[in-house]
Amino acid sequence: MQPTPHSTKEIDRLISEPSTDVIRTVEQCPGTYAVLGAGGKMGFHVSLMLQRTLRELGRNDTVTTISRFGSPPARQQFDDAGFRVIAADLSDPRAVADLPVADNIFFLAGVKFGTGDQPELLQRMNVDMPTLVAERYRAAKIVALSTGCVYSFTSPESGGATEDSDVDPPGDYAKSCRGREAAFEAAAKSFGTRSSLIRLNYSIDLRYGVLLDIAQKVRTSQPVNVEMGYANVIWQGDAIAYTIQSLPHASAPPFVVNITGPNVLRVRDIANMFGDRFSSAPIIEGREQPTAWLSNAAKAHAMFGEPRISLTQMVHWVADWLEQGGETLGKPTHFEVRSGSY
């Protein structure tokens, strides 16, 4: 068992450690790098892994990080890490037109929470914005973050949706994510824009994620709802490594790949794992429904290798982090929501 980080800086360093496969990928992809939507939950780690990889290769390229950076603290860690930092509203056509040229783009921008009654916000941020980016960077290779929520619910016995499964997502948020993908598909037809679409669920950091949501409830004797009874999870460092490794596969039409862990996990079992760790029997609420949002990542694992970090390791880290009073982001995933309304 690897030791648990004791600070946010140690977490950042652990998550952003590049694998030899990531180093090999970046070596094969010359040119400049930019991360759009860098201020989101994964953006700093994507940027940091890219920067560490470039340094490992002896390249002096600076990763350009672009986001709203609505507050000084949101931007400060990027300045401190030595990135080229640009504050821009990616939903503004003029701002996007003024962005610098880059050869390799990682597009991570979008909205989810607080959008249940704001369809116009979902359209602007999850559909119109990627349309602008796909056209602006038509000459680049683009890796665009999507979600496994574009699939319909499926049974745990199926092993999860594959990249060939139908996309018929429930709820306005998931439909807007499918609209994001459609924007890159349309750009491929119109401009030859090359992209990789990353259908991710669910990425685990010690400060947020499905495991943290469950652990906090078990530790504080709050009920764990199991109606959404199954989930997939993957360590954020592994998710980012796969995301970067998808860069050479960017194509027109888009290359599509599911990114998650190898197993369909039962929420009740995860709660019991944390119950054993905290010596506190979990309070289970509800009954498992026969379906859930589940993805099959066999394609990614065959192409890029198995995840390096196991579920047991992640549970150990999350439990330790809570017990040592580590800070959290205060952003529950709401993975248990079945309506698709956030």
N, C-alpha and C positions, 0 to 999 in steps of 0.2 A: 504494500500500500504506500503510495507516495505521500509525503507530508503535506499537511494543509497550509495554504498561504496564510500569513498573519497580517497582511495589509492589502489595500487596494492596489498598490504598486506591484506587489508580488502576484496578485491575481492577473493584472494586466500583462505581466511578463510571462506568466505560465500560459495564458490563453494565446499570446502572440508568438510563441516559440515556433519557428518554421520547421517543417519536416524536410527531409532530404528531397521528397517528391515536390514539395512547394518550391524549393530552391531550384530544382531541375526545371520546373515549369516556367518560372520567371526568367531563368537563363535562356529559355527558348522563345521568350516574348520580349524582344527589344523595344525600345521607345520609352515614352513618358507615361506616367501613371497618375490617374485622378480618381478620387473617391467622392461621389456625389451623394448628399444625404449623410455626410460623415458624422453629424451630431447625434444620430440615433444610437440605439443600444448596441449595435454591432460595429458601427462605423469606426470608432477609435481603434478597435482591435484589428479590423481589416487593414486600416492604414498602417498600424504599427507592425503587423506581420509583413506587409509589403516592404516597409522601410527596412526592417531587420534583414529581410531576404536580399534586398538590393545591396546593403552594406556587406553581407556575407559574400556576395559576388564581386565585391570591390567596385561597385558602381556608385557614383556620386549623385545619381538622380535624386531629386527631392519629390516626394509624393505630394501632390496638390490635394488638399482637403477642402471640400466645398459644402456649405450648409448655411442655414439661417444664422446659427450661433446667436440666439436671441438674448443671451445674457453673457457678461464677461466670464463667469466661471465655466460656462459651456465651451467657450473658446480657449480658455487658458491652458488646458492640458495639451491642446494641439500646438499652441505656440511654444510651450515648454518642451515638447517633443521634437521640435525643429521642422515641422511640416510647413509647406507653403499654404497659408490659410486664406481663404476667400469667403467672405460673407455675402451670400446671394440668395434671393428668393427664386427657387427653381420653377415656380409656377408662373413667373413673370417672363413673357417672351423676350423682352428687351434684356433682362438680366441673363437669360440663357444664351442669347445671341452674343453677349459680351464675354462669355467664359473663354478661357484660353484653350487652344488646341491641345489634345492629348491623344496618344495612340491606344491606350488601354484604360477603359472606363469601368468602374464598379459603381453601379447605380443602386442605392439602398434607400432612397427617399420614398415617403408615403405616409399615410395616416391610418389609424385603426380606432383607437378608443375615443369615445365622445362623439361618434359619428352616426349613431343609430337613427337620429332624427335630422341628419344633415346630408341628404343625398347630393346636394350641390357641392359640398366640401369633398366628398368621396370622388365625385366626377373630376373636380379641378385638380386634386392632389394625386389620385391614383390612376387617372386615365389621361387627362389633358397634359399633365406634367411629363409623364414618360413619352408622350407623343412629341413634345418639344425636344426632349433630350435625344430621342432616337433620330430625329432629323438633324439636330445640331451636330451630333457625333456620328453621322452616317459613314464616315471614313474610318472610324475606329472599331476596335473589338470591344463589345460591351457585355459585361456580366450583370444581369439584372435580378435583384432579389424578389422572388415571388413567395408563395406560400402553398403548403399542402391543402389549405382550405379551399382551393379551387376545385377540388374533387368533391363528389358526393360522399355522404357517409357510407361506410362499408363495414362488413362484419369482421371481428378479430380473426375468425377462422380463415378468412380469405388471405390473410397476410398483409392486407393493405392495398391501396390503389397503386397501380404501376403507371409509368409515363404514357401508356397506351389506353388507360382507362378514360371513360367519358368524364368531361368536366361539366358539372351541373351544380354549382355551389349554392347552398342555402344562405339567404341573408344578403343584405345590400353590401356589406363590407366585402364578403367573399366574391360577390359578383363584380365589384369594382377591381378586385385583384385580378380577376380574369380579364377585365378591361385593360389593365396594365399590360398583361401579356399580349393581348390583341394589338396594342399600340406598337409593340416591337415586331409582331407578325406583319402588320400593315407597312411598317417602315422597310422591312425586308423586301416586300413586293415593290414598293415605290422607289426606294433608293439603294437597295442591296445592303441595307444595314445588317451587320453580323452581330448576333447576340447569343448568349446562353441564359436560359431562364431557370432560376434556382427555386424549386418548390421545397421549402424548408418547413419542418416542424419536428420537435420544438427544441430550440437552442438553450443550453444550460450554462449559466454563469452562477457564481455563488451568491450574487446580489439580486438575482431575479430568475424567474423560470418556473416551470411546472413543479420541479422537485422542491424548490423553496416554498412555493405556495402550499404544497401538501405538508412539508415539514413544519412550517409556522403554525398551521392549524393543529397538527398533532401535539406540538410542544405546548401550545396554549389552551389545549382541551376545547378547541372549536370543532364543530362537525365538518367532516370531509364528505362532500356530496359525490356520489359515485354513479349518478345517472349517465354522465359521459364517462363510462367505466373503463376506457382503454385509451392509451396514448403512446406515441413514440417520442423519445428524447435523444439528444446527441450533445456531447460536450461542445461548447462554443469554439474551442480551438480546433476541433475536428471539423466542425461545420465550416469554419473559415478556410481551413486548408483545402477542403473539397471545393469550396467556392472559387478559390484562386486557381485550383487545378482545372477548373472548367474553362478557363480563359482561352486556351488554344483551340477549344472545340467550338467557339463562337462561329455561327454560320447563318446563312440566309437560305431557307427559313430557319428560325431559331433552334438551337440545340436545347433540349429540355431534360432536366435531371432532377429526381427526388433526392433530397439530402435529409437523412435522419439516421437513427440508430438501427441496429439489426433486428430488434425484437419488438413485438407488440406487448406492451406492458399493461398489467391490470392495476388500476388506480388503488384499489383496495389492498393489493399486495405491497405497493409502494408505501401506503399509509402504515401497514404493519411493520415494514422495515424500519421506518422512523419511530414507530411505537416501541420496538425492541431497543432501539438505540437510546431513546429518551426515557425508557422504563415507564411509558405512559400509553395505555391501551387507546387506540384511536377511536373516536366517536364517528361511526359511519352513518351517513344520511342518504336515504333513497335506495333504489335498486338499479343495477346495471341495465341499460337499454341494449338491445341487440346490435346496435351499430355505433360507430364513432368516426371521427376524422382520423384516418390512418393511412400511412404511406408505406410503400415497399421500396426500399432503397438498394435493392440488389444490383441494379445497374451501376450506381455510384460506387458500391463496394467492389464490384468486379473491375471497374476502371481505375479506381483510386486507392484501393486497399481498404481493409477493415478499420473502423475507428480505433484510435489508440487508447481512449479512456473508457473504462467499463462503467456500467450502472453502479456496481458496488463501490467503485472509487468515487463516483459523483455523489452518491448518498453519504459516504463517509465525509467528504469535503463539506457538503452543505450542512450536515449536522454539526461538524466541528466549528464551522464559520458562525453558526447561530449561537453555539455554546460559548464561544469566545467573544460574543457581542459585536460581531462584524456588522458594518453598515449594510443596509439594503436600499434598493432604489424606490421602494414603495410603489411598484407598478405591477400589480397582480396580472397574470396572463389571461384570466377569465377562460381558461381552457375548458371549463365545465359547462360553458354556455352552449346550448344546442340550437338556439334560434338564429345564431349568426348576427344578432344585433348587439353592438357594443357602444 
